[in-house]
Amino acid sequence: YPRPYYYYYYPESVPSYYYGYGGSYYPVQPNAAPGVVAVAAAKPPMPTFGIGVAAGGSNVDGRQESSDLSALVRFRLTPGLLIEGELGRTSFKDDVRVDRRIGGSLIWEIGARNALAPYLLGGGGVEQADVDGSFSTTQEFGELGVGLRWALSRNLHLTFDVRAGARKAIDSNQPDTVSPVARTVAPPSGVNGDDTEKFTRARLAAILNF
């Protein structure tokens, strides 16, 4: 443990007590003709495309009480390297602040053919923050993170990751009209004179691969 991916790619490799039928312990069947050297079959390609949903929470400059939902698209470039697109929404308590983002990440899985594979990631994108219905700003962000992918089967994966990053306001309007309530919850960049906002977020995702 962790189980290698050939449990999913090579069902004939698994002993009979896993699947209830006979088979070899190895990808090569032992009944080759005398004098003929059996050659291991080439590994089938891993799934290249995936779609999923994710949920989690964010901490913005020490402020919590937020929920995060997002939709994901993944494309595998190599066995261990993936790119991910994300469309997400983060809402703070009572929807006093709502962030909507679109971003992308580059993900590197370590031991990608194993059922359990840790990974590193780096990404960025653009986010729009709406505070109390009276202030809005567009923010560019970048983030780094670590995570773990668990392959329940060849096609269904669960992932969990933690990301940390920063974002900076690139435009805003009506920065002085934010209510005191909104200021205490999660003011975006520029409200208090600081144009940079630090954040962390944790995310649990289910991904269906094809």
Salt bridges, closest charged atoms under 4 A:
GLU65 OE1 - LYS93 NZ 3.92
ASP68 OD1 - ARG101 NH2 2.89
GLU84 OE1 - ARG74 NE 2.91
GLU84 OE2 - ARG163 NH2 3.34
GLU84 OE1 - ARG203 NH2 3.07
GLU86 OE2 - ARG101 NH2 3.04
GLU86 OE1 - ARG201 NH2 2.91
GLU86 OE2 - ARG203 NH1 3.40
ASP99 OD1 - ARG97 NE 2.73
ASP99 OD2 - ARG167 NH2 3.74
GLU109 OE1 - ARG76 NH1 3.24
GLU109 OE1 - ARG149 NH2 3.16
GLU127 OE2 - ARG97 NH2 3.88
GLU127 OE1 - ARG167 NH1 3.08
GLU143 OE2 - ARG163 NH1 2.99
GLU143 OE2 - ARG201 NH2 2.90
ASP161 OD1 - ARG163 NE 3.23
ASP161 OD2 - ARG203 NH2 3.36
ASP195 OD2 - LYS168 NZ 3.82
GLU197 OE2 - ARG97 NH1 2.92
GLU197 OE1 - ARG167 NE 2.79
